[in-house]
Amino acid sequence: MSEIVLEVHNREATGKNANRRLRTTGQVPAVVYGGKVDTASIQVDERKVDEILRSGSGENTVFLLQLHGTDQKRHAMIRELQTDSITGQKIHIDFQRIDLAEKVRVVVPIEILGVPEGVKTDGGLLDFITREIEVECLPNKIPDHIDLDVTALRVGQHVEAKDLELPEGVELQDHERVIVSIAQRQQEEETEDAEDDGLIEADQVEPEVMQRGKAEGEE
């Protein structure tokens, strides 16, 4: 597969007014730093950035940053992306120069696979607590996502980051973070508490169950 090339231009004018005018033309003000080279002010076509973000790796995509009108190319990544919360327009982008031989730290999304046994048979609820996790690896080893199979989980069980199966060469940075847990439904907990307190007897709960069945049968 050929590498993605993102062409950028040097940005001469800086400041709020200059950046605002730049955005009206479809360009985004940006900087590129790292790689033992001075930070440079640049501008980039917003549509080209959107193409990168729509790729499988999203903001973790490694691409070639090329200065317009030159042969200067350098591997880079998006390190910070500021957007307008209302319009979604990109406000500013930080690019980081990348050495393919040096590890980087990135945040990778977690994808849930399967339906937990505790949800199917025990009436529990899946609580997806941590949806992304920080890892360290070489730029060409960055996974698009990390899969987590939750099929075997029962009520009261959980999965921590240290339990994730990571691709070879990918190292976890936070081992103790809880990823998912299977909790008992709150309504059932409240009912059990009320029964324990003597507020609701078992025969008082039964008509509600029968009533639901009656509604489904429709006399």
N, C-alpha and C positions, 0 to 999 in steps of 0.2 A: 504494500500500500504506500502510495506517495505521501510525503509529509505535507501537512497544512502550512501554507505560507501566508502570513498576515503582513501586508504592506502598511507602513506608517510613514508619516511626514514629520519633519522637525516642526516644533511649535515655537514661533518667534514671540508672539504676544502672550502675556500671562495676565492673571488678575480676573476678578469676577465678571467685569463687563466684557472682556475679550473672550472669556470662556462661554459666556451666555450667547454671544454672537456666533461663536463656533458651533454651538449645538443647534442653532437654527438652520445650519447648512447640512446637518446630518453627520457632523463630525463630533467625536468625543475627546475632550482634553485628557491627557494621560501622562504618566511618567514611566520610565523603565530604569530599574536599578539592579545592583548585584553584579557578580562576576568580576569583582575587583576593578570595576570601571565606574566613572562618575555617573551620577544620576542624570538622565536626559529628559527634557520636556518634549513630548511628542503629541500628535493627534492621529486618530484612527477612525475609519468609516464605521459607523454604528452597525450597519447591516452586516459587515464582515465579522464583527464581534458576535452578532446574533448567530451566525452560521457555526461558529466555534461552540457557543453555548448549547446549541441544539445537537451537537455530536454526543456520542455515548458517554464520554468522560466529562462533559460540561466544563466547569471552571478548572477541572484538573487536567484538561487537555494540554499536552506539550506540543508546541508548534514552532515554526521558524519565524522570527520577527525580522523583517527586512526593511531597511531604510530606503525610501523611494529615491530612484535615480542612481542608486549605488549597488555594489555587490555585497554590501555589509549585511550579514545574516547571523543571527544568534538564537539558539533555542531559548524559549521563554514560556512562562505560565502566567495566568491571571492570578494575582495574589489578593487583590481587593477590588471589589466592584461596587460603586455607589450608584443607586438608582433613586429616582423620584418615587416616593411611596404612593402618589396619586396617579401620575401619568405613566410610570414605568420607564420613563426616559432615563438613559444612562447619564450620570452626572460626571463621573470621573473614574478612571481605571488605573490601578497600579499593576505594572508588569514586572516580573522578576526574571532576570537572565538565569538560565539553568545550565549546569554542567552535567551531561548525561552519565558521567562516571561518579557523581556525588549524590548521596541520598537526600531526599527531600521529605518534609513532613506535610501531609495533606489530610483533609477531612473527607471521608468516604461514606456515602449513604449505605444504610442497611436495608435489605429487602427481606420481608417475611415470606416463608414458604409453608403452605399447608394450613390446616385448621386444627388447633389444639384439641386433644382428647377432652381436656377439662372444659372446653366450650361446647363441644358436640354432645357429650354424655353427662357432664356434671352441672351444666347451666352456668358455667363461669364466664368471666369477661377477660378478654386479652387487653392488657395495658402495655402499649408500645411506648416505653419510657424514653429510650435513647434511640433516635432515628439515624444518627451518623456518629462515626467514631474516627479519632485521629490515629493515623498510622505513619510509619516511616519506611521508605523503600527507594530504590532507584527510579528515576523518572519513567523508564520504560516498563516498570513493573506495577505502576499504579492501577489498581482494579477499578472498573467502572462502578462496582458496588460489591457488597459482601452479603452472601446469602445466609439466612438463618432458618433452619427447619424447626418449626415449633409443634409438629404433629404429636409428639409423645408427651407434651406437657400436660399436667393435671392441675387442679385447683390447689393453690398454695405453693406451687413451684415457680421458679424464675430462672432466667439465664443471665449470666454476667459476661462482660466483655472477654474475660479470660477463657470462656467456653466457646468462643467463635472459632470457626475453622478458617484460617487465613491462607491465601495463596502463598506459594513458596517465595521467600525473599521479602515478605511483608511483615513488619514488626508492629505490634500493638503498643500504644503509649499509655493507655489507662486501663489497667486490668480489672479493677474492682467495680467499674460502673455497671449498674443493672441495665440490661437491654429491654427485656420483656418480663412480665409476670402474669400469672393467671389468678385473678381475684374472684372471690365469691360475690354474687350479685348483692348490691346494697339492700334491696328489698327483702331478700331472704335473711340477711343478717339482722335487719330490724325486726322481722317476724320472730326469729329465734330468740332475740333479746327480750321481746315482749312476752313470749311463752315462758322464758326463764324467770321473769318477774311476776308471773302469775296473772298477767293482764289479758292474755289471750289463751283460751283453752283450745285443745286440738279439735273438739267438735264445733268450735266457733269458726275455725278456718275452713272446714270441709264444705259448707254451703257455697262459699266463693268459688271453689274448684268445680263443684257441680253446676253452678250457674254459668260458668264459662262454657262447660260442655253442652249445656242446654242451648246456649246461643248459637253454637255451631250446628247442632242437630236441627234446630228450628221446628218446634212442635206444629 
